[in-house]
Amino acid sequence: MSRACLVLLPGLLCDEAVWRHQRSALASADCFIPSYGEANDLGDMARGVLASVPSGRFSLAGHSMGGRVALEIVKLAPERVERLALLDTGVDPIAPGEAGALERDKRMALLQIAREHGMRSMGAQWARGMVHEDHLDTPVFAEILDMIERRTPDVFAAQIHALLNRPDATPVLGTLRCPTMFLCGRQDAWSPLARHERMHEMCPGSELVAIEHSGHMSTMEQPEAVSRALVAWMSR
């Protein structure tokens, strides 16, 4: 019997480290963690993943920005996705008016810090809002900063452009016909649990999992709990 293929999509400025524990826990599958290079469009990221996955059909999990890439993949090639997991993510486009302008300004300010002071300095400010307060200044927080530091300001700029121009993915939720799980850190301040509850309601038959004592970086903050949820999802 051939092994299952599992595609794990990283989020903004993340790499394979964000999925390290889950890759180990799901070793019975062939895990594929793509890189987006310097792509600056979510659709282009999705097309790049589809072109590089070495399997016709696969299970698909995306964290944060990776969840948005996953929904673009479903939109482009639903027949290839056996099951879907969306972690600490969202579906809404950038807000109109002042709220959208504020998001743009905040992201561009972070990019300026990265260009002037380096990626780790930027991450030391940005990532403090991405984890549970108990995980600040811990080895896990240091791992997150290490991961951010491996990226460049040009990659950061490309991914910011992709997110600022993100499409409304809400219609995709109503088209899902595969086993689907929404997962979120209960203390995620970036992509709150309430948002995942709404997505879950829009997707009949889906599953919703809240990860306790976790912020946005659930796969690294509570790796065992996230891995257990993904192992159960893979068996559906």
C-alpha positions as CSV (number, residue, x, y, z in Angstrom):
1,M,0.0,0.0,0.0
2,S,1.4,3.4,-0.9
3,R,2.0,6.0,1.9
4,A,-0.3,8.9,2.3
5,C,1.0,12.3,1.2
6,L,0.6,15.2,3.7
7,V,1.4,18.8,2.6
8,L,2.2,21.1,5.6
9,L,2.1,24.8,4.6
10,P,4.0,27.3,6.8
11,G,2.8,30.8,7.6
12,L,4.3,34.3,7.4
13,L,8.1,34.1,7.7
14,C,7.9,30.5,8.9
15,D,9.8,27.4,7.6
16,E,9.9,23.7,8.3
17,A,10.6,24.4,12.0
18,V,7.0,25.4,12.6
19,W,5.9,21.8,11.7
20,R,8.9,20.0,13.2
21,H,6.9,18.1,15.9
22,Q,4.0,17.4,13.7
23,R,6.2,16.0,11.0
24,S,7.7,13.5,13.5
25,A,4.3,12.6,14.9
26,L,2.9,11.9,11.4
27,A,6.0,10.0,10.2
28,S,3.7,7.3,8.8
29,A,2.9,9.7,6.0
30,D,5.2,11.3,3.4
31,C,5.3,14.9,4.7
32,F,6.1,17.7,2.2
33,I,6.8,21.2,3.5
34,P,7.1,23.6,0.6
35,S,8.9,27.0,0.4
36,Y,7.2,29.9,-1.3
37,G,10.5,31.5,-2.4
38,E,9.9,35.2,-3.0
39,A,6.3,34.8,-4.3
40,N,4.2,37.8,-3.5
41,D,0.7,36.5,-4.3
42,L,-1.2,33.8,-2.5
43,G,-2.5,32.4,-5.8
44,D,1.1,32.1,-7.1
45,M,2.1,30.4,-3.8
46,A,-0.7,27.9,-4.3
47,R,0.2,27.2,-7.9
48,G,3.8,26.7,-6.9
49,V,2.8,24.2,-4.2
50,L,0.6,22.3,-6.7
51,A,3.4,22.1,-9.2
52,S,5.9,20.8,-6.6
53,V,3.9,18.2,-4.6
54,P,5.1,14.8,-5.7
55,S,1.6,13.2,-5.4
56,G,-1.6,13.5,-7.2
57,R,-3.8,13.6,-4.1
58,F,-2.8,14.7,-0.7
59,S,-4.0,15.8,2.7
60,L,-3.4,19.5,3.3
61,A,-2.7,21.5,6.5
62,G,-1.9,25.2,6.6
63,H,-1.0,27.4,9.5
64,S,-1.7,31.2,9.5
65,M,-0.8,32.5,6.0
66,G,-0.4,28.9,5.0
67,G,-4.1,28.4,5.7
68,R,-4.9,31.1,3.1
69,V,-2.6,29.4,0.6
70,A,-4.4,26.1,1.4
71,L,-7.8,27.6,0.5
72,E,-6.3,28.9,-2.8
73,I,-5.1,25.3,-3.5
74,V,-8.7,24.0,-2.8
75,K,-10.1,26.7,-5.1
76,L,-7.6,25.7,-7.9
77,A,-7.6,22.0,-7.5
78,P,-10.3,20.6,-5.2
79,E,-10.0,17.1,-6.7
80,R,-6.4,16.8,-5.3
81,V,-7.2,17.6,-1.7
82,E,-8.3,14.5,0.4
83,R,-8.7,16.4,3.7
84,L,-8.1,19.9,4.9
85,A,-6.8,21.4,8.2
86,L,-6.8,25.2,8.7
87,L,-4.8,26.3,11.8
88,D,-4.8,29.8,13.3
89,T,-5.9,31.5,10.1
90,G,-8.6,33.5,8.5
91,V,-10.6,34.0,5.3
92,D,-11.5,37.7,5.2
93,P,-9.8,40.2,2.8
94,I,-8.2,43.4,4.1
95,A,-10.8,45.6,5.8
96,P,-11.9,48.7,3.9
97,G,-11.2,52.2,5.1
98,E,-9.3,53.1,8.2
99,A,-8.9,49.6,9.6
100,G,-7.3,48.4,6.4
101,A,-5.0,51.4,6.2
102,L,-3.9,50.8,9.8
103,E,-3.1,47.1,9.0
104,R,-1.0,48.3,6.0
105,D,0.8,50.9,8.1
106,K,1.6,48.4,10.9
107,R,3.0,45.9,8.4
108,M,5.1,48.4,6.6
109,A,6.5,49.7,9.8
110,L,7.6,46.2,10.7
111,L,9.2,45.9,7.3
112,Q,11.1,49.1,7.9
113,I,12.5,47.8,11.2
114,A,13.5,44.6,9.4
115,R,15.4,46.5,6.7
116,E,17.1,49.0,9.2
117,H,17.8,46.7,12.2
118,G,17.5,43.1,10.9
119,M,14.9,40.4,11.0
120,R,15.6,39.2,14.5
121,S,15.1,42.7,15.9
122,M,11.8,43.0,14.0
123,G,10.8,39.6,15.2
124,A,11.6,40.4,18.8
125,Q,8.9,43.1,18.6
126,W,6.4,41.4,16.3
127,A,6.4,37.9,17.8
128,R,5.6,39.1,21.3
129,G,1.9,39.4,20.3
130,M,1.9,35.9,18.6
131,V,2.4,33.7,21.6
132,H,0.7,33.0,25.0
133,E,2.2,35.3,27.6
134,D,3.7,32.4,29.4
135,H,5.8,31.5,26.4
136,L,7.5,34.9,26.1
137,D,11.3,34.8,26.5
138,T,11.3,31.0,26.6
139,P,13.2,28.5,24.4
140,V,10.1,28.3,22.2
141,F,10.1,32.1,21.7
142,A,13.8,31.8,20.8
143,E,13.0,29.1,18.3
144,I,10.4,31.5,16.7
145,L,13.0,34.3,16.5
146,D,15.6,31.9,15.0
147,M,13.0,31.0,12.3
148,I,12.2,34.6,11.5
149,E,15.9,35.4,11.3
150,R,16.4,32.8,8.6
151,R,14.1,34.9,6.3
152,T,15.1,38.1,4.5
153,P,13.5,41.5,4.4
154,D,12.8,40.9,0.7
155,V,10.9,37.7,1.5
156,F,9.1,39.6,4.3
157,A,8.1,42.3,1.7
158,A,6.8,39.7,-0.7
159,Q,4.7,38.0,1.9
160,I,3.3,41.3,3.2
161,H,2.3,42.2,-0.3
162,A,0.5,38.8,-0.6
163,L,-1.4,39.3,2.6
164,L,-2.3,42.9,2.0
165,N,-3.8,41.8,-1.4
166,R,-5.4,38.6,0.0
167,P,-8.7,37.6,-1.6
168,D,-12.0,36.9,0.3
169,A,-11.8,33.1,0.8
170,T,-15.2,32.9,2.5
171,P,-16.9,31.4,-0.6
172,V,-14.4,28.5,-0.6
173,L,-15.7,27.3,2.7
174,G,-19.1,26.5,1.3
175,T,-17.6,24.4,-1.4
176,L,-15.6,22.1,0.8
177,R,-16.5,18.4,0.4
178,C,-13.5,16.8,2.2
179,P,-13.0,16.1,5.9
180,T,-12.1,19.5,7.3
181,M,-10.7,20.6,10.7
182,F,-10.3,24.1,12.1
183,L,-7.8,24.5,14.9
184,C,-6.8,27.5,16.9
185,G,-4.9,28.4,20.1
186,R,-7.5,29.6,22.6
187,Q,-5.4,32.7,23.4
188,D,-4.6,33.5,19.7
189,A,-4.8,37.3,19.5
190,W,-4.0,37.4,15.8
191,S,-6.6,34.9,14.5
192,P,-9.0,34.6,17.4
193,L,-11.0,31.5,18.2
194,A,-14.2,33.3,17.5
195,R,-13.1,33.6,13.9
196,H,-12.6,29.9,13.6
197,E,-16.0,29.3,15.2
198,R,-17.5,31.3,12.4
199,M,-15.6,29.4,9.7
200,H,-16.6,26.1,11.4
201,E,-20.3,27.2,11.2
202,M,-19.9,28.0,7.5
203,C,-18.5,24.5,6.7
204,P,-21.1,21.8,7.6
205,G,-19.6,18.6,8.9
206,S,-16.3,20.2,9.9
207,E,-14.5,19.8,13.2
208,L,-13.3,22.6,15.5
209,V,-10.4,22.1,17.9
210,A,-9.3,24.7,20.5
211,I,-5.7,24.3,21.8
212,E,-5.4,25.3,25.4
213,H,-2.7,27.6,26.7
214,S,-1.6,28.7,23.3
215,G,-1.4,31.8,21.2
216,H,-1.0,32.1,17.4
217,M,2.0,29.8,17.1
218,S,0.1,26.7,18.3
219,T,2.2,24.1,16.4
220,M,5.3,25.2,18.4
221,E,3.6,26.4,21.7
222,Q,1.6,23.2,22.2
223,P,3.1,20.7,19.8
224,E,1.8,17.5,21.4
225,A,-1.8,18.7,21.5
226,V,-1.7,19.9,17.9
227,S,0.0,16.7,16.7
228,R,-2.7,14.6,18.5
229,A,-5.4,16.6,16.7
230,L,-3.7,16.1,13.3
231,V,-3.2,12.4,13.8
232,A,-7.0,12.1,14.5
233,W,-7.8,14.2,11.5
234,M,-5.6,12.0,9.3
235,S,-7.6,9.0,10.3
236,R,-10.9,10.5,9.2
